[in-house]
Amino acid sequence: MESKSALFQPTLFIPHRRFYFARSLNTRRRLCKKVLQVIVVMILLITIGLNVVFIVETGRRLKYQQQQLDQQYPQLLPTALSISAGSEEWWKGRWKNLGNPMARPGAEVVGSKTAESGPRTLSIEVWSSQSRVVVNVDGATILEDSEPGKSRGIHVLILNQATGSVMAQRVFDTYSPHEDEAMVLFLNMIANGRIVICAIKDEGTFQMKSNAREILARFGSERAKNLGWRDMWAMVTRKSDLNQKVPRKALAEEYSKSTEFHSWGAPVNLKVQVPLVTLQESQCNWDTGEENERRKEFCNHIEGYGSVCSCQDPSPLYFAKPPSALLNFTTFNVPVAVIASNRPHYLFRMLRSLLSAEGANPSMVTVFIDGYYEEPMAVSRLFGLRGIQHTPLGIRNARISQHYKASLTATFNIFPKAKYAIIVEEDLDVSPDFFTYFSQTVRLLEEDPSLYCVSAWNDQGYEHTSSDPSLLYRVETMPGLGWILKKSLYRNELEHRWPTPEKMWDWDMWMRLPDVRRGRECIIPDVSRTYHFGASGLNMNSYFQDVYFKKRSFNTSPEVVLSNVDSLKKLNYEKVLEKLLRGAQVLDHSKSPCESNFIPSSPNGGAYIMFIKMDDPRDYKTWLQVAKCFKIWDLDARGYHHGLWRIHWKTNQVLIVGVPSSPYSKFKPANVTPIYLDSDTGREGRGY
């Protein structure tokens, strides 16, 4: 039997050899991992070092090459660096040639500089066809339009005569009315010496009248007067003095006649070498000064703005006038938001009009551009104004709506202490008393909570229906087209409810909705303080402009004193209307409003009243036919106050009351039957 000490003797543990092998393997793995990490870090450091060396060396070489180019072509460098977007590909080709002087005809290398053995030239190629217009300069395409169904008409491209840079590009749809007039205006605005390229895509003569043909002939065309239906045509010429007796012949011109009514002329291909002039010959020597520096920057790069770029007698860019006593400085410090897109010639005209108005304060004007377009921004800078570009949101009407919201929000952010903002679009002229008009009326927004806005536009204000610039109305519909907005209304009500980008709504239609307007009204003038001149846009064309906007009344008198502004307050206005309605003479309701003698002539001026059928507040059937007869706005009902419309006709005030919907129906005599018209009994069409 074993002893107890032997039974309780501790047992010595001897590790198995596999235990030592596993521990050794883990150690080697950790060591390899660390070695690999060190190697990766070293590779990264070496790569970074090589990249830094490469960047430094590349920068040094590029700097050296740029210095060589500066020495060889110092006169071309400023223009090349400031070229606008849209001709990048061409300038890549131009700089490639500049970097290799032997690639340009007539150039030879002498030491480190280039000497010209002949005049520098541009190699221009133009393609004109039914479906495509292409312009190549020095082998690079600077214009190509082959999109089906778009850009029909005459394409015009203007190049700088010293550098060959693109200064302007326009398309005139001379198949449509009045586009030929726009082309004539544009060509007249171009400075002498510029290189002009013209080419037809699809059709360009249907609405091209004699004036347009004549100016093309003055530009040197031998074919312009005989261009016919669906003929193809291209021309390269140089603008010269249009008053000279014998026009200079075009540098090159090609023409192809359409042989049948349903076919197009054969495609035209024109090639020509155009000599360039020196940079000094292409620029004006204006006096020094901040205004002319802005002028020089603009006119050396952009074309088509006429007298503002005249070398002999440039038109002014500053229109300072002493403030009128009517202003009382109430609008001098009110911010002005100019809503713009990519219509730079419209913007130019609008800004000249705005800054010429008495009381204009350039420091308070901001131009908001919907998109990153260079030319509208350049126009803003030309006048020394603040320009802000927005990233577009949405499409079509939704995009416009979002642009308005962004512009209004930015305006009140830029001017946080402002209580109001004046909003005006790029396609409007403003009257000389634009700011004095708002100065006299803006207080009503504070004193009368039943008011929504003050507008400079009268929807029914045509030459034959408005005549008193001192007269004001209250209306339920928000007119827009030059108006003043209260900051508290925008911040507290409109901003957070504004239509979102996916909603295809017009912003002004939205502002007219009952739940947005909430029973409030706007103040408008009898004679508008803005004039809509834009004939192109998302919802606009030349026909629409002609029919509904061309013959609008527009105040041209400065310092108009408005009649009894306090009478526009809610209760006071009802008293004014009641007095007018009681004293008005009832028109002969047995006649049709479409008859020319329906409203009699009264040399002393009087008040007439007519009653039309209007069963409820949304029953505008008869009114729209009456509007058609009167040749005023007839697309929807606007400019009414509780079912009553006011217009001036032949110096008379005319009041139209909708019965029985309007509360003013009580003024209808018992023996008078309201006039009822529908689309069958009303006169069709408009015309003037």
Salt bridges, closest charged atoms under 4 A:
GLU57 OE2 - ARG60 NH2 2.54
GLU88 OE2 - LYS92 NZ 3.63
GLU116 OE2 - ARG104 NH2 2.92
ASP138 OD2 - ARG94 NH1 2.33
GLU144 OE2 - ARG132 NH2 3.01
ASP145 OD1 - LYS201 NZ 2.90
GLU147 OE2 - LYS150 NZ 3.43
ASP173 OD1 - ARG152 NE 2.88
ASP180 OD2 - LYS209 NZ 3.23
GLU181 OE2 - HIS178 ND1 3.19
GLU181 OE2 - LYS209 NZ 3.83
GLU214 OE1 - LYS225 NZ 3.41
GLU222 OE2 - LYS249 NZ 3.99
GLU290 OE2 - ARG294 NE 2.68
GLU291 OE2 - ARG295 NH2 3.17
GLU293 OE2 - LYS296 NZ 3.88
GLU297 OE2 - HIS301 ND1 3.99
GLU303 OE2 - ARG194 NE 2.85
ASP370 OD2 - ARG399 NE 2.75
GLU375 OE2 - ARG170 NH2 3.15
GLU426 OE2 - ARG343 NE 2.81
ASP427 OD2 - ARG343 NH2 3.40
ASP427 OD2 - HIS532 NE2 3.12
ASP429 OD2 - ARG349 NH2 2.58
ASP433 OD2 - ARG529 NH2 3.06
GLU446 OE2 - LYS419 NZ 3.59
GLU446 OE1 - LYS486 NZ 3.52
GLU447 OE1 - ARG443 NH1 2.83
GLU447 OE1 - LYS569 NZ 2.95
ASP448 OD2 - ARG474 NH1 2.95
ASP459 OD1 - ARG638 NH1 3.62
GLU476 OE1 - ARG517 NH2 3.57
GLU476 OE2 - HIS642 ND1 3.22
GLU493 OE1 - ARG518 NH1 3.12
GLU493 OE1 - ARG520 NH2 2.73
GLU495 OE2 - ARG491 NH1 3.13
ASP508 OD2 - ARG512 NH2 3.76
ASP515 OD2 - ARG497 NH2 2.97
GLU521 OE1 - ARG474 NE 2.80
GLU521 OE2 - HIS641 ND1 2.59
ASP526 OD2 - HIS648 ND1 3.54
ASP546 OD2 - HIS178 NE2 2.32
ASP566 OD1 - ARG443 NH1 2.87
ASP566 OD1 - LYS569 NZ 3.48
GLU574 OE2 - HIS641 NE2 2.91
GLU578 OE2 - ARG582 NH2 2.98
ASP615 OD2 - LYS613 NZ 2.65
ASP634 OD2 - LYS628 NZ 3.51
ASP634 OD2 - ARG686 NH1 3.38
ASP636 OD1 - ARG638 NE 2.92
